[in-house]
Amino acid sequence: MAILLCRIRAQHAVSPPTGLLRQASLTGYGVSDMPQHAIKLYRHPLSGHAHRVELLLSLLELPTELVFVDLATGAHKQVEFLKLNPFGQVPVIDDDGTVLSDSNAILVYLAKTYGDGRWLPEDPVAAARVQRWLSVAAGQVAFGPAAARLITVFGASLNADDVINRAHSLFKMMETELGTTKFLTGDAPTIADVANYAYIAHAPEGNVSLQDYPNLRAWLARIEALPGFVPMQSTAAGLLAG
């Protein structure tokens, strides 16, 4: 089964893949809240979309089984994987038979199911503010820093100047907003922060410097200081190439 292969063939990988099984503690959960099974996460360790889900699973202290999908060999386009996600994309989760794809949709599901209101507020205004940043993650982040990293890490044929300029336009706006708040929607982290973290933190791999954005870097550091934080695998690409 191709998706169970444990080799990484993406360019520039410098860190080992995360172990296949993460067992979580029961801190903060009642017996009925914590699943008695491991939630399967089909992912690639260099995918920021997949890392969003892996990060929230860890922050929620949920037992997780990581299933490696070998994108380099096209495992995500094979019939067996397409049964999980007809779009042929990671991530996908299987929560005891509930199979979901799309990283932001999965974040909403996990926050609603296991987050106890901490990661996705019920208040309409607060929820709308979170949704705004989920849209940014799917838009400006995807077509800015994420696209820039696609060029250097995966060899995508995109216009580097265009996507780097888009990234800096986004970062300038975020730098201003993060001058008045600890996290994207207020003083507490939400799935808005989880959704936007990985591709911004790894922007230097796509030749996008974070040097001129101290508020943005402080926000990244606050996320990295959260209990249960797990990093995304880094690559020696772009500004990090040595």
Secondary structure, 3 states (H helix, E strand, C coil): CHHHCCCCCCCCECCCCCCCEECCCCCCCCCCCCCCCCEEEEECCCCHHHHHHHHHHHHCCCCEEEEECCHHHCHHHCHHHHCCCCCCCCCEEEECCEEEECHHHHHHHHHHHHCCCCCCCCCHHHHHHHHHHHHHHHHHHCCCHHHHHHHHHHCCCCCHHHHHHHHHHHHHHHHHHCCCCCECCECCCCHHHHHHHHHHHCHHHHCCCCCCCHHHHHHHHHHHCCCCCCCCCCECCHHHCC
